[in-house]
Amino acid sequence: MLIETLSVFPELFEPYMSTSIMGRARARGLFDFKSYDLRDWTHDRHRTVDDAPFGGGAGMLMKVEPLHDAITDISSRGDVRPCVVFFTPCGVPFTQHVAERLSSVERILFVCGRYEGMDERAYALADERLSIGDYVLTGGELPALVVSDAIIRLLPGALGNDMGSVDESFSTCEDGGLLEYAQYTRPADFNGNAVPEVLLSGDHSKVDAWRRASALERTCRWRPDLIESARLTNGERVLATELITRFHGSKAGEA
Ligand code: SAM
């Protein structure tokens, strides 16, 4: 996989992309990474990438020409055209499901906004528009790193243990879209707060059952919105309704 970024702060990416799991996966050739400076596609002395919005209003907008020229040029390099992903708070919410889908794309170009956003005409070059949440950041560089991290750790071999990402929160593989179960490590008793006995029993089927119940309970408590689309047995669905009612009141349980 080749991950590329286009932004006005290309230097922000390298430290993260060469550290820890990202760095090891990259060194082992699981992905390659390149960052481009949008200003390299400007033609004026000041390397201008922004301008005031038509119609007035606060702030500046990223100009369409450098974005168009940069994306067209970068896309024409190499054998495979990239999937061009623009970051904007107005995009489709980024989820684990989107990460799983993007992890099988051969080449991705992340386009990072700054200022008050972009000239709307630039979005004609986007294959996808992604938002990483309902809040506004100063730029698309953190979203590009967030999405890259979520994708790269799904690449086979990236975590050193391919099962590592299978039963995590939101995973569509094993746990059917629930949050991850509670986990503990030593000591077994911390200031009188003991780890559930079953986890020390060595009985794997009991441990699995406990983890499933824990995942269901935590999802009902913290993210009841995930329950509707989770893959549950009939019994679990009845239990989930009871748990949601207990945690959030009767209206939520009926929803
Ligand atoms: N004026 C824009 C709005 O209200 O939608 C916000 C622009 S924001 C200050 C500048 C850039 O940061 C955006 O173009 C986008 O690339 C990035 N950005 C900010 N928040 C984001 C989010 N939640 N998800 C994805 N990108 C975001």
Boltz pocket constraint, residues with backbone or C-beta under 6 A from the ligand:
constraints:
  - pocket:
      binder: B
      contacts: [[A, 86], [A, 87], [A, 88], [A, 89], [A, 90], [A, 111], [A, 112], [A, 113], [A, 114], [A, 115], [A, 116], [A, 117], [A, 118], [A, 130], [A, 131], [A, 132], [A, 133], [A, 134], [A, 135], [A, 136], [A, 137], [A, 138], [A, 139], [A, 140], [A, 141], [A, 143]]
      max_distance: 6.0
